[in-house]
Amino acid sequence: MASSGKKKTTMAKLNRERKLRERRLDKQAKKDARKQASHHHGQLRDVLTGGDDQSMPEGIPQPALDHVVQSLADV
C-alpha cells in the first residue's frame, strides 16, 4: 500500500512532542546532577569525618595541644 503523500501530523503536535522530549531530557539531567552532587558530597563528608574507619581508636588518648596553642599565643 502506497503512502497517500498527505502529512498527517500537524506542526503543533510536532512542537508539543519536541517540547515534551526537551522537558524530559532536562528533568533527567537535573536528576543526574543531583545524584552526582549527592555522591560527591558523601565522599567529601567521609574524607572530612574519617568515614573510612581510619579514625583514632577509643583506647588511645588524644595528644595534648595546650602547649602548642600557648606557644602560638606567645608569638
C-alpha positions as CSV (number, residue, x, y, z in Angstrom):
1,M,0.0,0.0,0.0
2,A,1.5,3.3,-1.0
3,S,1.6,6.4,1.2
4,S,-1.0,9.0,0.5
5,G,1.5,11.8,0.5
6,K,-0.6,13.9,2.8
7,K,1.1,15.0,6.1
8,K,-0.9,13.5,9.0
9,T,0.8,15.2,11.9
10,T,0.4,18.9,12.5
11,M,3.2,21.3,13.3
12,A,1.5,22.0,16.6
13,K,1.6,18.3,17.6
14,L,5.3,18.0,16.5
15,N,6.1,21.1,18.6
16,R,4.3,19.7,21.6
17,E,6.2,16.4,21.3
18,R,9.5,18.2,20.8
19,K,8.9,20.3,24.0
20,L,7.9,17.2,25.9
21,R,11.2,15.4,24.9
22,E,13.2,18.5,25.9
23,R,11.5,18.7,29.3
24,R,12.1,15.0,29.9
25,L,15.8,15.4,29.0
26,D,16.1,18.5,31.3
27,K,14.5,16.6,34.1
28,Q,16.8,13.6,33.7
29,A,19.8,15.9,33.5
30,K,18.8,17.6,36.8
31,K,18.2,14.2,38.4
32,D,21.6,13.0,37.3
33,A,23.2,16.3,38.6
34,R,21.6,15.9,42.0
35,K,22.7,12.2,42.2
36,Q,26.2,13.2,41.2
37,A,26.3,16.1,43.7
38,S,25.0,13.8,46.5
39,H,27.6,11.2,45.7
40,H,30.3,13.8,45.6
41,H,29.1,15.4,48.9
42,G,29.1,11.9,50.5
43,Q,32.7,11.3,49.5
44,L,33.8,14.7,50.9
45,R,32.0,14.0,54.2
46,D,33.7,10.6,54.5
47,V,37.1,12.2,54.0
48,L,36.4,15.0,56.4
49,T,34.9,12.9,59.2
50,G,37.2,9.9,58.7
51,G,34.3,7.8,57.4
52,D,36.8,5.2,56.0
53,D,37.4,3.8,59.5
54,Q,40.8,5.3,59.9
55,S,39.9,7.5,62.9
56,M,41.6,7.2,66.3
57,P,40.6,4.2,68.3
58,E,38.8,4.8,71.6
59,G,41.6,3.4,73.9
60,I,44.4,5.7,72.6
61,P,44.5,9.2,74.4
62,Q,44.4,12.2,72.2
63,P,47.7,14.3,72.1
64,A,47.5,17.4,74.3
65,L,47.5,20.6,72.2
66,D,47.6,23.1,75.1
67,H,51.3,23.7,74.9
68,V,51.1,24.3,71.1
69,V,48.3,26.8,71.4
70,Q,50.1,28.6,74.3
71,S,53.3,28.8,72.3
72,L,51.5,30.2,69.3
73,A,49.8,32.8,71.6
74,D,53.3,33.9,72.8
75,V,54.5,34.6,69.2
